[in-house]
Amino acid sequence: MIRKTVTAAAIALGAAVLVSAPANAVPGYATDRLEVKAGPDYDYPTVAYARSGVRLEINGCLRDWSWCDVSTPRGRGWVIGDDVVAERNGRRVVYGMPWGVPTVTFTVGNYWDNHYRGRGFYRDRDNWDRRWNDYGPKRNWWSDHDGNDRDGDGRDRDRDRPR
């Protein structure tokens, strides 16, 4: 009986450590259905999905707030900064206001080594690292330059890739 209790406690503790966010993470929510990526660009592999309204932890955002590193119940990765809101003093604070979220940088090597070592796409790590170093993130791909509102949300930004 004691052995089963100790085993169950160890499993629960291991699961809690596995999904825990960094100490400086800010609680938040998804404002849209999220496609969580392995890096701050739509071309990176998808590592998880999260429904609108799901609670998540915002670990940090790029300097221009275009992409944020988040921990969701289904995994850790990168989402468009405009698709998350922070929680401050029990209220949801819209994107762009001071969140207290740290500014982070991204390198494929460190990030993938820490979070995706066991995933199938990890074998392509060196190719993704070379691509990131050569090209970096695509800038302003979400801007609605042509006015077509491709994602159909009625706003002046297109979060989906151009077709």
C-alpha positions in Angstrom: 0.0 0.0 0.0 2.7 2.5 1.0 4.7 1.5 -2.1 1.7 2.3 -4.4 1.2 5.7 -2.6 4.9 6.6 -3.0 4.9 5.6 -6.7 1.7 7.6 -7.4 3.2 10.6 -5.6 6.4 10.3 -7.6 4.5 10.2 -10.9 2.4 13.2 -9.9 5.5 15.2 -9.0 7.2 14.2 -12.2 4.2 15.3 -14.3 4.0 18.6 -12.4 7.7 19.3 -13.0 7.4 18.3 -16.7 4.7 20.9 -17.4 5.8 23.7 -15.1 6.7 27.0 -16.6 9.7 29.1 -15.9 9.6 31.2 -12.7 9.3 34.5 -14.6 6.4 33.3 -16.8 3.3 35.4 -16.8 -0.1 33.7 -16.8 -2.3 34.3 -19.8 -4.9 33.0 -22.2 -5.2 32.2 -25.9 -7.5 34.7 -27.7 -7.8 32.5 -30.8 -7.1 28.9 -31.7 -3.4 28.5 -31.5 -1.0 26.5 -33.6 2.0 26.2 -31.4 5.2 26.2 -33.4 8.8 24.9 -32.7 10.1 28.4 -33.4 9.0 32.0 -34.1 7.9 31.5 -37.7 5.0 29.7 -39.4 7.4 27.5 -41.3 8.6 25.7 -38.1 7.0 22.3 -37.2 3.7 22.4 -35.3 4.2 21.0 -31.8 0.7 21.5 -30.3 -2.7 23.2 -30.7 -4.6 25.1 -28.1 -8.2 26.2 -28.1 -9.3 29.8 -27.7 -9.6 30.7 -24.0 -7.2 28.0 -22.8 -5.0 29.1 -19.9 -1.2 29.2 -20.7 2.0 30.6 -19.4 3.8 33.3 -21.4 7.5 32.6 -21.0 8.7 35.6 -23.0 8.3 37.4 -26.3 10.6 38.6 -29.0 11.6 42.2 -28.8 9.0 43.3 -31.4 6.3 41.2 -29.7 5.6 39.4 -32.9 6.0 36.0 -31.4 5.8 34.7 -27.8 7.2 31.6 -26.2 4.3 29.9 -24.3 3.6 26.8 -22.3 0.2 25.2 -23.0 -1.3 22.1 -21.4 -0.2 20.2 -24.6 3.3 21.5 -25.0 5.7 24.4 -25.2 6.4 26.5 -28.3 5.9 29.8 -30.1 2.7 31.6 -31.0 1.9 34.9 -32.6 2.0 37.6 -29.9 -1.3 39.0 -31.0 -3.1 35.8 -30.1 -2.4 35.8 -26.4 -3.4 38.1 -23.5 -1.8 38.3 -20.1 -3.5 38.0 -16.8 -2.7 40.8 -14.3 -4.4 41.2 -11.0 -7.2 38.8 -12.1 -7.9 40.7 -15.3 -7.0 39.9 -18.9 -4.7 42.5 -20.3 -4.9 42.9 -24.1 -1.8 42.5 -26.3 0.5 45.4 -26.5 0.0 46.7 -22.9 2.8 46.3 -20.4 2.6 42.7 -19.3 5.8 42.3 -17.3 6.7 39.5 -19.8 10.4 39.2 -20.4 12.0 39.8 -23.8 13.6 36.7 -25.1 15.7 35.7 -28.0 15.6 32.4 -30.0 18.2 30.0 -31.1 17.2 26.7 -32.5 20.0 24.8 -30.8 19.3 25.7 -27.2 15.6 25.8 -27.5 15.2 22.5 -29.4 17.8 20.7 -27.2 15.8 21.7 -24.1 12.3 21.0 -25.4 12.2 18.8 -28.5 15.0 16.3 -28.2 12.6 13.3 -28.4 10.4 14.6 -31.2 10.6 13.3 -34.8 11.5 16.6 -36.3 14.5 17.0 -34.0 16.7 15.1 -36.5 16.4 18.2 -38.8 17.7 20.5 -36.0 20.9 21.5 -37.9 18.9 22.4 -41.0 16.5 24.6 -39.0 19.4 26.2 -37.1 21.2 27.0 -40.4 17.9 28.5 -41.8 17.4 30.6 -38.7 20.9 31.9 -38.8 20.8 32.7 -42.5 17.3 34.3 -42.7 16.0 34.9 -39.2 12.3 35.5 -38.7 10.1 36.8 -41.6 9.1 40.3 -40.8 5.6 41.8 -41.3 4.1 38.7 -42.9 1.0 39.2 -40.9 0.3 42.7 -42.2 -2.7 43.1 -44.5 -0.9 44.9 -47.3 -3.5 44.1 -49.9 -6.6 44.6 -47.9 -8.0 41.1 -48.6 -8.3 40.1 -44.9 -7.4 36.5 -45.7 -8.1 35.2 -42.2 -11.7 36.6 -42.3 -11.6 38.1 -38.8 -12.7 41.6 -40.0 -9.5 43.2 -38.7 -6.6 44.7 -40.7 -4.2 41.9 -39.9 -3.9 38.5 -41.6 -2.6 35.9 -39.2 -2.6 33.1 -41.7 0.0 32.8 -44.3 -0.6 34.4 -47.7 -2.1 32.0 -50.1 
